């Protein structure tokens, strides 16, 4: 019973909430979708692939300090390796039989990149810029395209897809360095140099602020000039405003007192950002597919 509980905790299934926006972005911007395949790819990503990646990362890291969604992690059960392998095989088998080959290839690449990121003998995460690019590319554009090709009738790649791929990259890139801001000492002890360590606490806030600003500008261009959808443009800035307010307030407090760059504030921003982004995108999906 202890082993099962330990594995479930380290799979961090609720953490998938933070990775949901890219999937929802793809669903919200596709005209005609296959609903059965939409539900299926949602399940594959958020209940198999992402948790498997979390569990494998926890196994490789053997964290002693706080990690995403777990403030005081226990030592990971050795059975985690077999659990993650089983979850990956199941996700790949379902994808192979249920979706086109492009989706299968993208999923294979995602899993390989995820393992290379964590695996001790490769450990891409210990290189600040390679680790950063691995995460933002595969959790951003790769997942956007995987979702699009899984649930839509065509596999076209036009201007909108280029912009939305960059949007998904910025969406992940804006939050990823901030998620590392409280782990500098822990990562250093593990021989890992994250992009947040290179930038420093203040630099991490500045970098994420630039990424957030670029994201907002690009979405404004997309909704106003390409989709000609002013309502969605207004909805985005209205629904996600609390994220910007919290971010700016937290940044100001941290510059006065660096101890504010801690686990609890990081999780508050991550959860608030996920909830606001997910709410906005769910509204778009309802608007797009039900009305």
Helices and strands as residue ranges (DSSP letters): H 2-11, G 13-15, H 16-28, H 35-43, I 44-49, H 50-61, H 80-98, H 101-118, G 124-126, H 128-136, I 137-141, H 142-151, H 159-176, G 178-180, H 184-189, H 195-221, I 222-226, H 230-239, H 241-256, G 258-260, H 263-289
